[in-house]
């Protein structure tokens, strides 16, 4: 019985939260999003005047 998923939350690999692609660079992994998607996301956030605060760090689940 191997409990592979029973380890602490240490992510050596990650997926882009936007497109689901693999994140290869440490920076992208730390941000949880690929460089291209990060640019698009920032552009969208600037364009969208959202009255509600964006819970950017609520995606860790
Ligand atoms: Zn992406």
PDB file of the backbone (N, CA, C, O) and the ligand in Angstrom, with CONECT records:
HET     ZN  A 101       1
ATOM      1  N   UNK A   1       0.851  -1.197   0.000  1.00  0.00           N
ATOM      2  CA  UNK A   1       0.000   0.000   0.000  1.00  0.00           C
ATOM      3  C   UNK A   1       0.882   1.241   0.000  1.00  0.00           C
ATOM      4  O   UNK A   1       1.401   1.616   1.052  1.00  0.00           O
ATOM      5  N   UNK A   2       1.057   1.848  -1.073  1.00  0.00           N
ATOM      6  CA  UNK A   2       1.907   3.027  -1.131  1.00  0.00           C
ATOM      7  C   UNK A   2       1.085   4.298  -1.077  1.00  0.00           C
ATOM      8  O   UNK A   2       0.251   4.547  -1.947  1.00  0.00           O
ATOM      9  N   UNK A   3       1.318   5.085  -0.070  1.00  0.00           N
ATOM     10  CA  UNK A   3       0.582   6.339   0.049  1.00  0.00           C
ATOM     11  C   UNK A   3       1.392   7.462  -0.587  1.00  0.00           C
ATOM     12  O   UNK A   3       2.062   8.233   0.101  1.00  0.00           O
ATOM     13  N   UNK A   4       1.320   7.537  -1.867  1.00  0.00           N
ATOM     14  CA  UNK A   4       2.152   8.488  -2.598  1.00  0.00           C
ATOM     15  C   UNK A   4       1.712   9.929  -2.340  1.00  0.00           C
ATOM     16  O   UNK A   4       2.536  10.842  -2.301  1.00  0.00           O
ATOM     17  N   UNK A   5       0.409  10.119  -2.165  1.00  0.00           N
ATOM     18  CA  UNK A   5      -0.118  11.475  -2.023  1.00  0.00           C
ATOM     19  C   UNK A   5      -0.040  11.969  -0.595  1.00  0.00           C
ATOM     20  O   UNK A   5      -0.474  13.084  -0.305  1.00  0.00           O
ATOM     21  N   UNK A   6       0.500  11.169   0.300  1.00  0.00           N
ATOM     22  CA  UNK A   6       0.490  11.528   1.709  1.00  0.00           C
ATOM     23  C   UNK A   6       1.667  12.371   2.141  1.00  0.00           C
ATOM     24  O   UNK A   6       1.994  12.436   3.326  1.00  0.00           O
ATOM     25  N   UNK A   7       2.292  13.003   1.199  1.00  0.00           N
ATOM     26  CA  UNK A   7       3.454  13.822   1.546  1.00  0.00           C
ATOM     27  C   UNK A   7       3.042  15.259   1.800  1.00  0.00           C
ATOM     28  O   UNK A   7       1.962  15.675   1.380  1.00  0.00           O
ATOM     29  N   UNK A   8       3.891  16.031   2.484  1.00  0.00           N
ATOM     30  CA  UNK A   8       3.623  17.461   2.682  1.00  0.00           C
ATOM     31  C   UNK A   8       3.504  18.190   1.353  1.00  0.00           C
ATOM     32  O   UNK A   8       3.894  17.683   0.301  1.00  0.00           O
ATOM     33  N   UNK A   9       2.964  19.374   1.434  1.00  0.00           N
ATOM     34  CA  UNK A   9       2.702  20.125   0.219  1.00  0.00           C
ATOM     35  C   UNK A   9       3.981  20.746  -0.316  1.00  0.00           C
ATOM     36  O   UNK A   9       4.258  21.929  -0.117  1.00  0.00           O
ATOM     37  N   UNK A  10       4.739  19.923  -0.991  1.00  0.00           N
ATOM     38  CA  UNK A  10       5.943  20.415  -1.647  1.00  0.00           C
ATOM     39  C   UNK A  10       5.783  20.192  -3.136  1.00  0.00           C
ATOM     40  O   UNK A  10       5.714  19.055  -3.603  1.00  0.00           O
ATOM     41  N   UNK A  11       5.724  21.266  -3.864  1.00  0.00           N
ATOM     42  CA  UNK A  11       5.437  21.165  -5.287  1.00  0.00           C
ATOM     43  C   UNK A  11       6.701  21.376  -6.108  1.00  0.00           C
ATOM     44  O   UNK A  11       7.232  22.483  -6.202  1.00  0.00           O
ATOM     45  N   UNK A  12       7.154  20.309  -6.684  1.00  0.00           N
ATOM     46  CA  UNK A  12       8.304  20.443  -7.572  1.00  0.00           C
ATOM     47  C   UNK A  12       7.849  20.723  -8.995  1.00  0.00           C
ATOM     48  O   UNK A  12       8.572  21.302  -9.805  1.00  0.00           O
ATOM     49  N   UNK A  13       6.634  20.294  -9.266  1.00  0.00           N
ATOM     50  CA  UNK A  13       6.057  20.586 -10.567  1.00  0.00           C
ATOM     51  C   UNK A  13       4.677  21.175 -10.355  1.00  0.00           C
ATOM     52  O   UNK A  13       4.043  20.946  -9.325  1.00  0.00           O
ATOM     53  N   UNK A  14       4.223  21.923 -11.322  1.00  0.00           N
ATOM     54  CA  UNK A  14       2.929  22.568 -11.168  1.00  0.00           C
ATOM     55  C   UNK A  14       2.324  22.819 -12.543  1.00  0.00           C
ATOM     56  O   UNK A  14       3.001  22.780 -13.570  1.00  0.00           O
ATOM     57  N   UNK A  15       1.060  23.069 -12.518  1.00  0.00           N
ATOM     58  CA  UNK A  15       0.356  23.408 -13.751  1.00  0.00           C
ATOM     59  C   UNK A  15      -0.055  24.876 -13.712  1.00  0.00           C
ATOM     60  O   UNK A  15      -0.332  25.445 -12.656  1.00  0.00           O
ATOM     61  N   UNK A  16      -0.083  25.451 -14.877  1.00  0.00           N
ATOM     62  CA  UNK A  16      -0.575  26.816 -15.006  1.00  0.00           C
ATOM     63  C   UNK A  16      -2.040  26.850 -14.615  1.00  0.00           C
ATOM     64  O   UNK A  16      -2.839  26.042 -15.089  1.00  0.00           O
ATOM     65  N   UNK A  17      -2.387  27.788 -13.751  1.00  0.00           N
ATOM     66  CA  UNK A  17      -3.769  27.852 -13.282  1.00  0.00           C
ATOM     67  C   UNK A  17      -4.695  28.378 -14.364  1.00  0.00           C
ATOM     68  O   UNK A  17      -5.918  28.288 -14.251  1.00  0.00           O
ATOM     69  N   UNK A  18      -4.107  28.920 -15.402  1.00  0.00           N
ATOM     70  CA  UNK A  18      -4.930  29.509 -16.450  1.00  0.00           C
ATOM     71  C   UNK A  18      -5.174  28.532 -17.594  1.00  0.00           C
ATOM     72  O   UNK A  18      -6.313  28.325 -18.012  1.00  0.00           O
ATOM     73  N   UNK A  19      -4.106  27.938 -18.093  1.00  0.00           N
ATOM     74  CA  UNK A  19      -4.252  27.059 -19.250  1.00  0.00           C
ATOM     75  C   UNK A  19      -3.973  25.604 -18.900  1.00  0.00           C
ATOM     76  O   UNK A  19      -4.207  24.715 -19.718  1.00  0.00           O
ATOM     77  N   UNK A  20      -3.479  25.355 -17.699  1.00  0.00           N
ATOM     78  CA  UNK A  20      -3.259  23.982 -17.274  1.00  0.00           C
ATOM     79  C   UNK A  20      -1.975  23.379 -17.812  1.00  0.00           C
ATOM     80  O   UNK A  20      -1.724  22.188 -17.629  1.00  0.00           O
ATOM     81  N   UNK A  21      -1.163  24.183 -18.470  1.00  0.00           N
ATOM     82  CA  UNK A  21       0.088  23.679 -19.016  1.00  0.00           C
ATOM     83  C   UNK A  21       1.141  23.506 -17.935  1.00  0.00           C
ATOM     84  O   UNK A  21       1.024  24.051 -16.837  1.00  0.00           O
ATOM     85  N   UNK A  22       2.159  22.748 -18.260  1.00  0.00           N
ATOM     86  CA  UNK A  22       3.233  22.538 -17.293  1.00  0.00           C
ATOM     87  C   UNK A  22       4.033  23.814 -17.081  1.00  0.00           C
ATOM     88  O   UNK A  22       4.334  24.548 -18.023  1.00  0.00           O
ATOM     89  N   UNK A  23       4.373  24.060 -15.804  1.00  0.00           N
ATOM     90  CA  UNK A  23       5.235  25.188 -15.491  1.00  0.00           C
ATOM     91  C   UNK A  23       6.652  24.672 -15.317  1.00  0.00           C
ATOM     92  O   UNK A  23       6.904  23.794 -14.492  1.00  0.00           O
ATOM     93  N   UNK A  24       7.555  25.206 -16.076  1.00  0.00           N
ATOM     94  CA  UNK A  24       8.917  24.683 -16.084  1.00  0.00           C
ATOM     95  C   UNK A  24       9.883  25.541 -15.281  1.00  0.00           C
ATOM     96  O   UNK A  24      10.786  25.017 -14.629  1.00  0.00           O
ATOM     97  N   UNK A  25       9.699  26.847 -15.325  1.00  0.00           N
ATOM     98  CA  UNK A  25      10.637  27.714 -14.622  1.00  0.00           C
ATOM     99  C   UNK A  25      10.216  27.900 -13.165  1.00  0.00           C
ATOM    100  O   UNK A  25       9.026  27.913 -12.850  1.00  0.00           O
ATOM    101  N   UNK A  26      11.208  28.043 -12.279  1.00  0.00           N
ATOM    102  CA  UNK A  26      10.907  28.242 -10.851  1.00  0.00           C
ATOM    103  C   UNK A  26      10.009  29.448 -10.612  1.00  0.00           C
ATOM    104  O   UNK A  26       9.157  29.427  -9.725  1.00  0.00           O
ATOM    105  N   UNK A  27      10.197  30.477 -11.388  1.00  0.00           N
ATOM    106  CA  UNK A  27       9.388  31.680 -11.205  1.00  0.00           C
ATOM    107  C   UNK A  27       7.924  31.409 -11.552  1.00  0.00           C
ATOM    108  O   UNK A  27       7.007  31.847 -10.858  1.00  0.00           O
ATOM    109  N   UNK A  28       7.740  30.679 -12.643  1.00  0.00           N
ATOM    110  CA  UNK A  28       6.375  30.365 -13.047  1.00  0.00           C
ATOM    111  C   UNK A  28       5.701  29.474 -12.024  1.00  0.00           C
ATOM    112  O   UNK A  28       4.521  29.643 -11.717  1.00  0.00           O
ATOM    113  N   UNK A  29       6.455  28.528 -11.501  1.00  0.00           N
ATOM    114  CA  UNK A  29       5.906  27.632 -10.482  1.00  0.00           C
ATOM    115  C   UNK A  29       5.531  28.420  -9.238  1.00  0.00           C
ATOM    116  O   UNK A  29       4.487  28.181  -8.630  1.00  0.00           O
ATOM    117  N   UNK A  30       6.389  29.360  -8.865  1.00  0.00           N
ATOM    118  CA  UNK A  30       6.118  30.159  -7.674  1.00  0.00           C
ATOM    119  C   UNK A  30       4.867  31.012  -7.857  1.00  0.00           C
ATOM    120  O   UNK A  30       4.103  31.232  -6.917  1.00  0.00           O
ATOM    121  N   UNK A  31       4.677  31.488  -9.086  1.00  0.00           N
ATOM    122  CA  UNK A  31       3.515  32.330  -9.345  1.00  0.00           C
ATOM    123  C   UNK A  31       2.287  31.500  -9.686  1.00  0.00           C
ATOM    124  O   UNK A  31       1.161  31.996  -9.640  1.00  0.00           O
ATOM    125  N   UNK A  32       2.505  30.246 -10.026  1.00  0.00           N
ATOM    126  CA  UNK A  32       1.380  29.373 -10.338  1.00  0.00           C
ATOM    127  C   UNK A  32       0.785  29.620 -11.705  1.00  0.00           C
ATOM    128  O   UNK A  32      -0.339  29.211 -11.996  1.00  0.00           O
ATOM    129  N   UNK A  33       1.557  30.297 -12.542  1.00  0.00           N
ATOM    130  CA  UNK A  33       1.034  30.611 -13.865  1.00  0.00           C
ATOM    131  C   UNK A  33       2.203  30.797 -14.829  1.00  0.00           C
ATOM    132  O   UNK A  33       3.271  31.264 -14.432  1.00  0.00           O
ATOM    133  N   UNK A  34       2.005  30.442 -16.060  1.00  0.00           N
ATOM    134  CA  UNK A  34       3.056  30.584 -17.062  1.00  0.00           C
ATOM    135  C   UNK A  34       3.270  32.032 -17.439  1.00  0.00           C
ATOM    136  O   UNK A  34       2.397  32.868 -17.206  1.00  0.00           O
ATOM    137  N   UNK A  35       4.413  32.342 -18.015  1.00  0.00           N
ATOM    138  CA  UNK A  35       4.753  33.726 -18.334  1.00  0.00           C
ATOM    139  C   UNK A  35       3.765  34.362 -19.302  1.00  0.00           C
ATOM    140  O   UNK A  35       3.377  35.518 -19.135  1.00  0.00           O
ATOM    141  N   UNK A  36       3.364  33.607 -20.305  1.00  0.00           N
ATOM    142  CA  UNK A  36       2.424  34.157 -21.279  1.00  0.00           C
ATOM    143  C   UNK A  36       1.074  34.427 -20.639  1.00  0.00           C
ATOM    144  O   UNK A  36       0.465  35.475 -20.850  1.00  0.00           O
ATOM    145  N   UNK A  37       0.620  33.464 -19.856  1.00  0.00           N
ATOM    146  CA  UNK A  37      -0.675  33.619 -19.194  1.00  0.00           C
ATOM    147  C   UNK A  37      -0.617  34.720 -18.155  1.00  0.00           C
ATOM    148  O   UNK A  37      -1.607  35.418 -17.937  1.00  0.00           O
ATOM    149  N   UNK A  38       0.537  34.888 -17.507  1.00  0.00           N
ATOM    150  CA  UNK A  38       0.683  35.938 -16.502  1.00  0.00           C
ATOM    151  C   UNK A  38       0.504  37.311 -17.144  1.00  0.00           C
ATOM    152  O   UNK A  38      -0.143  38.194 -16.581  1.00  0.00           O
ATOM    153  N   UNK A  39       1.079  37.475 -18.315  1.00  0.00           N
ATOM    154  CA  UNK A  39       0.946  38.749 -19.028  1.00  0.00           C
ATOM    155  C   UNK A  39      -0.508  39.010 -19.383  1.00  0.00           C
ATOM    156  O   UNK A  39      -1.019  40.116 -19.206  1.00  0.00           O
ATOM    157  N   UNK A  40      -1.162  37.976 -19.884  1.00  0.00           N
ATOM    158  CA  UNK A  40      -2.569  38.135 -20.258  1.00  0.00           C
ATOM    159  C   UNK A  40      -3.431  38.414 -19.035  1.00  0.00           C
ATOM    160  O   UNK A  40      -4.350  39.232 -19.073  1.00  0.00           O
ATOM    161  N   UNK A  41      -3.115  37.717 -17.951  1.00  0.00           N
ATOM    162  CA  UNK A  41      -3.912  37.890 -16.749  1.00  0.00           C
ATOM    163  C   UNK A  41      -3.751  39.292 -16.175  1.00  0.00           C
ATOM    164  O   UNK A  41      -4.726  39.904 -15.740  1.00  0.00           O
ATOM    165  N   UNK A  42      -2.540  39.790 -16.175  1.00  0.00           N
ATOM    166  CA  UNK A  42      -2.308  41.140 -15.665  1.00  0.00           C
ATOM    167  C   UNK A  42      -3.036  42.169 -16.522  1.00  0.00           C
ATOM    168  O   UNK A  42      -3.606  43.136 -16.016  1.00  0.00           O
ATOM    169  N   UNK A  43      -3.002  41.938 -17.826  1.00  0.00           N
ATOM    170  CA  UNK A  43      -3.686  42.847 -18.737  1.00  0.00           C
ATOM    171  C   UNK A  43      -5.180  42.849 -18.470  1.00  0.00           C
ATOM    172  O   UNK A  43      -5.823  43.898 -18.492  1.00  0.00           O
ATOM    173  N   UNK A  44      -5.720  41.684 -18.221  1.00  0.00           N
ATOM    174  CA  UNK A  44      -7.148  41.575 -17.951  1.00  0.00           C
ATOM    175  C   UNK A  44      -7.494  42.241 -16.630  1.00  0.00           C
ATOM    176  O   UNK A  44      -8.533  42.890 -16.504  1.00  0.00           O
ATOM    177  N   UNK A  45      -6.618  42.077 -15.647  1.00  0.00           N
ATOM    178  CA  UNK A  45      -6.882  42.664 -14.333  1.00  0.00           C
ATOM    179  C   UNK A  45      -6.845  44.188 -14.402  1.00  0.00           C
ATOM    180  O   UNK A  45      -7.606  44.868 -13.714  1.00  0.00           O
ATOM    181  N   UNK A  46      -5.968  44.707 -15.225  1.00  0.00           N
ATOM    182  CA  UNK A  46      -5.905  46.157 -15.361  1.00  0.00           C
ATOM    183  C   UNK A  46      -7.126  46.671 -16.107  1.00  0.00           C
ATOM    184  O   UNK A  46      -7.662  47.734 -15.795  1.00  0.00           O
ATOM    185  N   UNK A  47      -7.559  45.895 -17.102  1.00  0.00           N
ATOM    186  CA  UNK A  47      -8.693  46.313 -17.902  1.00  0.00           C
ATOM    187  C   UNK A  47      -9.982  46.237 -17.106  1.00  0.00           C
ATOM    188  O   UNK A  47     -10.867  47.081 -17.247  1.00  0.00           O
ATOM    189  N   UNK A  48     -10.075  45.225 -16.276  1.00  0.00           N
ATOM    190  CA  UNK A  48     -11.301  45.027 -15.516  1.00  0.00           C
ATOM    191  C   UNK A  48     -11.257  45.811 -14.217  1.00  0.00           C
ATOM    192  O   UNK A  48     -10.408  45.565 -13.360  1.00  0.00           O
ATOM    193  N   UNK A  49     -12.164  46.744 -14.077  1.00  0.00           N
ATOM    194  CA  UNK A  49     -12.243  47.506 -12.842  1.00  0.00           C
ATOM    195  C   UNK A  49     -13.155  46.765 -11.886  1.00  0.00           C
ATOM    196  O   UNK A  49     -14.353  47.033 -11.785  1.00  0.00           O
ATOM    197  N   UNK A  50     -12.541  45.821 -11.189  1.00  0.00           N
ATOM    198  CA  UNK A  50     -13.336  44.959 -10.321  1.00  0.00           C
ATOM    199  C   UNK A  50     -13.490  45.574  -8.943  1.00  0.00           C
ATOM    200  O   UNK A  50     -12.491  45.904  -8.304  1.00  0.00           O
ATOM    201  N   UNK A  51     -14.698  45.734  -8.478  1.00  0.00           N
ATOM    202  CA  UNK A  51     -14.951  46.275  -7.132  1.00  0.00           C
ATOM    203  C   UNK A  51     -14.608  45.274  -6.034  1.00  0.00           C
ATOM    204  O   UNK A  51     -14.390  45.653  -4.884  1.00  0.00           O
ATOM    205  N   UNK A  52     -14.562  44.026  -6.387  1.00  0.00           N
ATOM    206  CA  UNK A  52     -14.275  42.993  -5.397  1.00  0.00           C
ATOM    207  C   UNK A  52     -12.800  42.643  -5.467  1.00  0.00           C
ATOM    208  O   UNK A  52     -12.230  42.510  -6.550  1.00  0.00           O
ATOM    209  N   UNK A  53     -12.196  42.497  -4.306  1.00  0.00           N
ATOM    210  CA  UNK A  53     -10.794  42.128  -4.283  1.00  0.00           C
ATOM    211  C   UNK A  53     -10.589  40.737  -4.851  1.00  0.00           C
ATOM    212  O   UNK A  53     -11.367  39.816  -4.605  1.00  0.00           O
ATOM    213  N   UNK A  54      -9.534  40.615  -5.606  1.00  0.00           N
ATOM    214  CA  UNK A  54      -9.263  39.327  -6.225  1.00  0.00           C
ATOM    215  C   UNK A  54      -8.494  38.450  -5.247  1.00  0.00           C
ATOM    216  O   UNK A  54      -7.456  38.850  -4.722  1.00  0.00           O
ATOM    217  N   UNK A  55      -8.999  37.284  -5.016  1.00  0.00           N
ATOM    218  CA  UNK A  55      -8.337  36.359  -4.114  1.00  0.00           C
ATOM    219  C   UNK A  55      -7.312  35.553  -4.886  1.00  0.00           C
ATOM    220  O   UNK A  55      -7.533  34.392  -5.232  1.00  0.00           O
ATOM    221  N   UNK A  56      -6.199  36.191  -5.143  1.00  0.00           N
ATOM    222  CA  UNK A  56      -5.192  35.545  -5.983  1.00  0.00           C
ATOM    223  C   UNK A  56      -4.511  34.405  -5.249  1.00  0.00           C
ATOM    224  O   UNK A  56      -4.007  33.472  -5.875  1.00  0.00           O
ATOM    225  N   UNK A  57      -4.494  34.473  -3.965  1.00  0.00           N
ATOM    226  CA  UNK A  57      -3.763  33.454  -3.206  1.00  0.00           C
ATOM    227  C   UNK A  57      -4.717  32.425  -2.608  1.00  0.00           C
ATOM    228  O   UNK A  57      -4.399  31.740  -1.636  1.00  0.00           O
ATOM    229  N   UNK A  58      -5.875  32.341  -3.211  1.00  0.00           N
ATOM    230  CA  UNK A  58      -6.863  31.390  -2.713  1.00  0.00           C
ATOM    231  C   UNK A  58      -6.910  30.148  -3.569  1.00  0.00           C
ATOM    232  O   UNK A  58      -7.831  29.339  -3.465  1.00  0.00           O
ATOM    233  N   UNK A  59      -5.912  30.004  -4.414  1.00  0.00           N
ATOM    234  CA  UNK A  59      -5.953  28.925  -5.392  1.00  0.00           C
ATOM    235  C   UNK A  59      -5.098  27.755  -4.936  1.00  0.00           C
ATOM    236  O   UNK A  59      -4.999  26.743  -5.630  1.00  0.00           O
ATOM    237  N   UNK A  60      -4.491  27.892  -3.788  1.00  0.00           N
ATOM    238  CA  UNK A  60      -3.549  26.881  -3.326  1.00  0.00           C
ATOM    239  C   UNK A  60      -4.204  25.523  -3.101  1.00  0.00           C
ATOM    240  O   UNK A  60      -3.531  24.492  -3.087  1.00  0.00           O
ATOM    241  N   UNK A  61      -5.505  25.531  -2.928  1.00  0.00           N
ATOM    242  CA  UNK A  61      -6.199  24.267  -2.683  1.00  0.00           C
ATOM    243  C   UNK A  61      -6.093  23.406  -3.927  1.00  0.00           C
ATOM    244  O   UNK A  61      -6.609  22.289  -3.951  1.00  0.00           O
TER     245      UNK A  61
HETATM  246 ZN    ZN A 101      -0.827  29.057 -18.979  1.00  0.00          ZN
END
